[in-house]
Amino acid sequence: MPDIDPAAAERHRAKMANRKRVQDEEVASKTREKGLLIVHTGPGKGKSTAAFGLALRTLGRGGSVGVVQFIKGAWETGERTALETFGDRVSWHTMGEGFTWETQDLSRDVAAAERAWSRAEELMADPRFGLVILDELNIALRYDYLDTATVVGALAGRREGLHVVVTGRNARPAMIEAADLVTEMALVKHHFAAGVKAQPGIEF
Amino acid sequence: MPDIDPAAAERHRAKMANRKRVQDEEVASKTREKGLLIVHTGPGKGKSTAAFGLALRTLGRGGSVGVVQFIKGAWETGERTALETFGDRVSWHTMGEGFTWETQDLSRDVAAAERAWSRAEELMADPRFGLVILDELNIALRYDYLDTATVVGALAGRREGLHVVVTGRNARPAMIEAADLVTEMALVKHHFAAGVKAQPGIEF
């Protein structure tokens, strides 16, 4: 351990004591419980991954989780396999037909998005689920596969206590407006730029 | 389903076919496999949660995961409980003594960080682990509880094939420099501002 100057230690203690007071006051001022609409957007990595991390958190607390994948059916197989360990406490629905540039068929994409949205509505109505993840819903809205006003209206009117996580780049302004918590994942640096390929356990 | 104009459908098809060509070329150009140093930083939510989502991905692929929590020992209990489902494929070490403003004791914080770093070195050396999560390590570096050059040097010299995720705000420039993938989580909107409190399954 490095030598610590007693004066520095005391400054640290005083600073942290003050920080703790501010923190405690802040925590005490938050009193409402509320099912949250959480949005993970932006061009960076981690939008879906953080949603599945929240699933883990809910499962660890004894809750159940519904997942609807709107677009990228071929992806996230690692998470799906791992979450299957939790049996019927995870209800996973891969409704998308792969990336939009794979299908190249607009009416097929629209039909798939509509089926996915119906499934999402079922899961959101089912009181068994404390958390519903609508993975890549933002993409379906961005391409107008679904009507934004209808979808955001249904999310805003979700049953009390239900947490919903919506992922995908380019979240619509109405979605941001309706959300309680919005995180934008920004890409600072990416290994693909150095020629490194997608690897199991990391990208899927 | 809305009526789709055939010309619009064809424009969509042509655009997506072109997108797929670009995508396929890009994927073909990535040929290297490499254990990645991944950094989740920034003031937004989801840094640790996305790291635990990656743990899920690794577990779903049959791998094992090591976790060292450098700072916030009292947090992330939901994830920990859920990951315990995977038995000895998850090795979880809570080494921090809570938030820095809880301990108010610099030498205790430094000692805790040093113990955590020793544990991190053990896990990184153990070939059983495909992924090691160093949760809130950036905080320990920011407060100079650990020497940045020593830590970043050890991370850069990690064994081949090992993925490491480092989380926490205010990542040091040397950490960003050494990383393969850096995501900055930006806070767009937070429900605490609306007086909503930390809730199980979401914040912990």
Interface residues (C-beta under 8 A of the other chain):
Chain A: M1 P2 I4 A8 A9 H12 R13 M16 A17 R19 K20 Q23 E26 V27 S29 K30 T31 R32 E33 K34 L36 I38 V39 H40 T41 G42 G44 K45 G46 S48 T49 A50 A51 F52 G53 L54 A55 L56 R57 T58 L59 G60 R61 G63 E76 T77 G78 E79 R80 T81 A82 L83 T85 F86 F99 T100 W101 E102 T103 Q104 D105 L106 S107 V110 A111 E114 G130 L131 H163 I176 A179 D180 L181 V182 T183 E184 M185 A186 L187 V188 K189 H190 H191 F192 A194 G195 V196 K197 A198 Q199 P200 G201 I202 F204
Chain B: M1 P2 I4 A8 A9 H12 R13 M16 A17 R19 K20 Q23 E26 V27 S29 K30 T31 R32 E33 K34 L36 I38 V39 H40 T41 G42 G44 K45 G46 S48 T49 A50 A51 F52 G53 L54 A55 L56 R57 T58 L59 G60 R61 G63 E76 T77 G78 E79 R80 T81 A82 L83 T85 F86 F99 T100 W101 E102 T103 Q104 D105 L106 S107 V110 A111 E114 G130 L131 H163 I176 A179 D180 L181 V182 T183 E184 M185 A186 L187 V188 K189 H190 H191 F192 A194 G195 V196 K197 A198 Q199 P200 G201 I202 F204
